[in-house]
Amino acid sequence: MSRHVFSKILLSLVLALSVVLPYTATSANAAEPITVADAIANNSGSATVKGFVVGTASSGSSYDQTAPFTVATNLGLADSPDETDPTKILPVQLPSGSVRAGLNLVDNPTNFRAEVTITGNLEAYFQVPGLKSPTAFTIVFEGEAPPEATVVDSLAEARTMAGELIQVEATVTTGTGFWGGNAFYAQDGTAGIYVYTSSAAVAPGDIVRLTGTVSEYSGELQLQPNTMEVLSSDNELPAVQTVTPAGVNEDTQGERVELQNVTITGLKSVNDYGTFEFSAKAENGEAITIRNDNRNGLTFDQFTKQYKEGDLIHVNGIASKFNSSYQVKTLGFESFELVNKPAVYTDTFPGVVSENAEITLASGWENASIYYTLDGSAPTAASTEYTAPIVLTEDTVIKAIAVADETSEIFTFNYTVLKTADLRIRDLQGYDHYSDYEGVAVNEIVGVVTHLYNSANFVIQDTEPDNDLTTSEAIMVNKASNGLQVGDLVTVSGTVEEHFQEGYSDMRQNDLPITRIRATEAVKTGTAPLPEPIIIGEDVSPPTKIIDNDGLTEFNPEENGIDFWESLELMRVGVADAQVVGPQNYGEVIVVSKNATNNDFHKQGGILIAEDDYNPERIILDFDNENYVAKAGDTFNGTPVGVLGYGFGNYKLWAEESDIPELVDGGTEPEQTWIVNEEDKLTVAAYNVENFSADPSHTSDAKAQRIAESFVNDLNSPDVIVMVEVQDSDGPITSGNSDATASYERLINGIKAAGGPTYAWTDIAPEYNKDGGQPGGNIRVGYLYNPERVSLSEGTKGTATQDNSWIDGELALNPGRVQPIPMPNTRKPIAAQFEFQGEQVVVIGAHLNSKGGDQPLFGKNQPPLLGSEAERIELAKAINGFIEEGLEQDPDLNVIVAGDMNDFEFTPALAALKGDILTNKVEDVPLEDRFSYYYQGNSQVLDHLLVTNNLADRTELDMVHINAMFMEEHGRASDHDPLLAQIAFEKDATPEVPEVPEKKFPFTDVSDKAWSYPYIKDLFNRDLIKGKSEKIYAPKENLTRMQAVTILTRIMELEIKGTEKSPFTDISNIPPIHRNEINAAYQAGIINGVTATNFKPLDYITRAQFALMLNRVYELENEEYQVDNYAPFSDYGKFNKETKEAITMLYDLEIVEGYNGKYMPAKYTTREETAKMFSLFRPFVAK
């Protein structure tokens, strides 16, 4: 969303130029113009394109082609003025400046259908071929005049003119945004109507002139204005009509109505956000639905503190309709009045009130007197009698009784009083996410303008702050046509509100608001220097792990990231030593201060999530330039500064690009796989190719070439490729055909042209528009496979509606869909059986449902509701259950599951997918290398490759980082990184070991199908290990140095009693048996300390330390081990000669294999890893 406005100077310059050069914005020596068709087909480089302006784009496949227009930031260009096919329209970006000023259809409506030339860069825009960064334009022939709106005299007449462009005047009767967008109701003396708009700066009592069209939506007439003009404000609202429930009908639609003496019946909450409904039942039996949308500020929980089922009330609101049902939409607490009133009640609900607020007490008893106290004591008939409103000047508890023929119970009313004199911005912001002053009129709020959000909203900050960084010194002000500039000192009066400045359509349900003053006055009193920014990483540091841990019930900026950023809301903030953690997107880059994070940046400069850490220290830098080129690992030559805003579910620094320091290239480059093809090893890749189709207008030739080349150059031409997000041949065009033959062939030909093999392909075309994704695109999971290396097993291909099964351990359908449960609007997993050198391998491709519907991490709902997760878990269980059925028929079945699982390795969905029969090889990838996707600053794993446990030890996985951290300018071809696995099918060599008596295996957390089971069982049978408890071994926990020594002394059968003491002074507090073991191992020459006097018995042992320990044991029992060449691990260069030789010995003895070509010497070794190494090592040293 652009926040920038044209300066008056620039507009004046454009107008002046138009006198001399009426049709040319810039003199340009451009090449001969090309057609729109040529620009779409060859979408790269600079060019001058000639065509007709045919509308504005809302997406790459959707255009508004009816005047008047509301979008000024782009236009659509076509070779014909009558073109309506989106695939033949070129979207053109109109950045701020003279090109936008001269071409946009909002300010230049006669440009519609004009023939123009535009010079700029041909590149993807709205994910389709487009033209961006235009530098010049020429209007060859003017377009047609926009249609004239029909001026109508009344809303009653407007309601009869559906589909026509009309102009009408009416009075705004409600606030905006109570029912979505910034919509509101308007009414005149004849009728009312719902006005649906996404942007409206109006208030009840404004008389507005609306130009737009009337249409029906969900049974209700609505007016969608193209233009809206406020003619006057603070006018009297149309009178409320008193009606019975039957009076809410067609005649009163959109009008203010009141129902009196109706009973609340069937009161219920209708969603998780607080919207509620009930039936208002009159004495005559008539009833009508009352609906209160939580977006008006009143929730079900708040309402039920004052009202209950069976209460007799008066209720007012707007008469409306939903489909065929009439209803009354209420406007908040103001819409309700209790009829059966209690003995004592007030006109002001207890809570927060302004200083000097007057509280009126009343009684529902006839002829009752009221007595009250203000000191907390219980009132009696001798207490102060109520005769006039009570004026509150401080926090007060009013206790009152009513006395008539009898005395009532005591009623208590608790008020928090807000001061109104000498207010500063920090008073309004307060120590919370919501201002206590919401709805309160304030005066003489002083600050300096630090940021212009748009022409009607600006930010001010106090020039005299206190020293409390937990309350913000800045606030947003809304005042149209204010004429202010950054640096102006202003005095503001108005009403405090919590406003949703920018966001998705559900922002009121999910996001946090910004505290804003809706100003009645904003007067410039001078100028002032801008306050010095608060510097993240120097002045303050955000929490680095916790976003929120208390459901927003407490405000703790030191502990909770969401509270920390709120405490700086709208203040000037900078980020010291800022590192970019991912590619620019939507004109934003996300940064982390190197001084203020608890995490190491990963190998490409980003920051990883963990199960308990979603990185609250990251912050968005929003400067609204989608052409800015940045990638993970880049830094700045200085400190970027902005004002801390909020929008689209995230805190962000609103900044001007001119104030951003120069970007410093961090040197991050795309990589190639380390896996080397071997004749007897199978390679399997998984790649989400992001809506790939054969249509070059939706998948550019450049993207198709990059993907094809990546398979050859980056992935070494895998044997089998699981393809995710392949669209049908014509892409997102409504054709009724979901076949993708041409899409696969386009990619196969590209791979061949890049020097790769000629692949074959298979998939199952989905039912049309039944599997989600872009409408008309029909994304699916499919396969490419190299027929020179693998073959698709013979079998019957399934259809989109058939469910696969197993027959004697083989697929009944090949390929066939795995869909034992309903999977609406979701990609169905597909299973295919391949043959490789005598082995049968089943590859299941999956693309689980997206995270759409999950609430934002920095939203109002804490913890956020993960609305998409339940479906994903069920899909994962379905896949796991299908594989389990196959294993029941053939326990040695080779199965690989790969694709985009849309969830992280530590989530319940992946746990459900694994069960106890699969191993997720992603978990074996070193942390610094473990990511495949980037979202809102976080590097994360969405793409996974799992194998049946029998393949776990023979499978290596590489996550090949060529896309996620980069922009297209760096070679990005998709938003996901591909995965590549290599599987060896030869059996592991098993050392010969003496027979030992079998014992009942007690550990319930080690499955007999786990790869580590035989090693743990071997050591257990030999009495060399014990569990953490009688039934728990804890295989994934790290081993301590003390535990390692214990097992070694048992293997070596060392005498531990009476051994001379070691020099270690830090083992005195451990159990004597372990102290003796360490002493014995030290005297035997097996171990050394971390220092001369410290052994660190409870520290975890690293793989390097463990190798050294085993090496000393080997040479103690055998001769010195001779090393000719070091083991082929790439990551132990910094370690000394002794460590390298020890690691090499274990490699030569086939005790260790490493991880993806690395030994990871600094990694802690787990209890199951050491069990394997001890079990394989024991025969070389056991007595």
Secondary structure by P-SEA (a helix, b strand, c coil): cccccccaaaaaaaaaaaaccccccccccccccccaaaaaaccccbbbbbbbbcccccccccccccccccccccccccccccccccccbbbbbbccccccccccccccccccccccccccccccccccccccccccccccbbbbccccccccccaaaaaacccccccbbbbbccccccccccccccccccbbbbbbccccccccccccccbbbbbbcccbbbbbccccccccccccccbbbbbccccccccccccccccccccccccccccccccbbbbbcccccbbbbbbbbccccccaaaaaaccccbbbbbbbbbbcccccbbbbbbccccccccccccccccccccccccccbbbbbbbcccbbbbbbbcccccccccccccccbbbbccbbbbbbcccccccccbbbbbbbbbbccccccccccccccccccccccccccccccccccccccbbbbbcccccccccccbbbbbbcccccccccccccbbbbbbccccccccccccbbbcccccccbbbbccccccccccccccccccccccccccccccccccccaaaaaaaacccccccccccccccccccbbbbbcccccccccccccbbbbcccccccccccccccccccccccccccccbbbbcccccccbbbbbccccccccccccbbbbbbbcccccccbbbbbbbcccccccccccccaaaaaaaaaaacccccccccccccccccccccccccccccaaaaaaaaaaaaaaccccccbbbbbccccccccccccbbbbbbccccccccccbbbbbcccbbbbbcccccccccccccccccccbbbbbbbbbbcccbbbbbbbbbccccccccccccccccccccaaaaaaaaaaaaaaaaaaaaaacccbbbbbbcccccccccaaaaaaacccccccccccccccccccccccbbbbcccccccccccccbbbbbccccccccccccccccbbbbbbbbbcccccccccccccccccccccccccccaaaaaaaaaaaccccccccccccccccccaaaaaaaaaaaacccccccccccccccccccaaaaaaaaaaaaaccccccccccccccccccaaaaaaaaaaaaaaacccccccccccccccccccaaaaaaaaaaaaacccccccccccccccccaaaaaaaaaaacccccc
